[in-house]
Amino acid sequence: MAVWLTGIVSLVVAFVAASLAYWNNRRMSAYQGQLARVNKQLEELYGPLLALSSSNTAAWREFVRRFRPGKAHVFDGSEVSDQDRQTWILWMNSVFLPSNRRSAELITTKAHLMVDDAVPQCLLDFCAHVAGYEVTAKRWEQGDYTVLSSVINHPGGVYNRHIQQRFLELKQLQQRLLAVTESTVKQRSGIGVELASVGDRTVGATAKTGAAGR
């Protein structure tokens, strides 16, 4: 009788352990899959975009401080001197345009990593702004300096805030997923130890009962 009970207890413990392990593994796989995507979104899209937009904003503020202090816009309709024109073209070709090209490339090639279901308007406006400057830059190469800006304005703060917001949202989600994943691992380990302990205690008690019955 004791041997029979011991076998039943062992089977029950094994079944419960296998069931819990299965569901924990499924839950862990789901968390790990989500975490992997979040990591990729941060590493390949929103992280680089934030770095580029932040550095470009800092460079822009410095340019305005040095060369256009007190101006609401770089070009406000007043006559532009040759020196100001040359300075602007130098900064555009050396600083702003290369950075904006890289940002536009990220947006167009990594759109599948975006948080939003559709490409946000501010990102579309930014890409159109950069495309407009490509035409302007071609004119400069041909010696035509009658146009100094893009046909479409930079979306400005709306664009920068969008990138910052998405980056922070993903970082917070990343931290939550890391915490949940770690907790699930510990929980799975603890359940295994507890089930093993329960099985040992039950088998031991059954064995003692059987011995007493003899």
Residue pairs with C-beta under 8 A, 6 or more apart in sequence:
1 210
1 213
2 206
2 207
2 209
2 210
2 211
2 213
3 210
5 206
5 209
5 210
6 203
6 206
6 207
9 199
9 202
9 203
9 206
10 199
10 203
13 195
13 196
13 198
13 199
13 202
16 195
17 191
17 192
17 195
17 196
20 188
20 191
20 195
21 188
21 192
24 184
24 187
24 188
24 191
27 184
28 181
28 184
28 185
28 188
31 177
31 180
31 181
31 184
32 181
34 177
35 174
35 177
35 178
35 181
37 113
38 170
38 173
38 174
38 177
39 174
40 113
41 113
41 114
41 115
41 170
42 167
42 170
42 171
42 174
44 106
44 110
44 113
45 106
45 110
45 113
45 114
46 113
46 163
46 166
46 167
46 170
47 167
48 102
48 106
49 103
49 106
49 107
49 163
49 167
50 163
50 164
50 167
52 99
52 102
52 103
52 106
53 103
53 159
53 160
53 163
53 164
54 160
55 99
56 95
56 96
56 99
56 100
56 103
57 160
59 91
59 95
59 96
59 99
60 96
63 91
63 95
64 71
64 74
67 84
67 87
67 88
68 74
74 88
74 149
75 148
75 149
80 88
80 148
85 145
85 148
88 148
89 140
89 145
89 148
92 133
92 137
93 137
93 140
97 130
97 133
97 137
100 126
100 129
100 130
100 133
101 130
103 126
103 130
104 126
104 127
104 130
104 131
107 119
107 123
107 126
107 127
108 127
111 119
114 120
114 166
115 166
115 169
115 170
120 162
122 155
122 158
122 159
122 162
123 159
123 162
125 152
125 153
125 155
125 159
126 154
126 155
126 159
128 152
129 150
129 152
129 153
129 154
129 155
130 150
131 150
131 152
132 150
132 151
132 152
133 149
133 150
135 150
135 151
136 147
136 148
136 149
136 150
139 145
139 146
139 147
